[in-house]
Amino acid sequence: MSSTGVNVMSFVFSAAIGVVFGYFPARQEARLDLIEALRHE
């Protein structure tokens, strides 16, 4: 694979990891009631 191909694959892989570890937990937390979340803090 060329250097450009490696760079593109690295970017796609890191973007997918960012979505999994960023978007999904944030979406789950957004479902919580704000008062309930602050009460447990």
Stockholm file with secondary structure:
# STOCKHOLM 1.0

chainA/1-41         MSSTGVNVMSFVFSAAIGVVFGYFPARQEARLDLIEALRHE
#=GR chainA/1-41 SS CCHHHHHHHHHHHHHHHHIIIIIHHHHHHHTSCHHHHHHTC
#=GC SS_cons        CCHHHHHHHHHHHHHHHHIIIIIHHHHHHHTSCHHHHHHTC
//
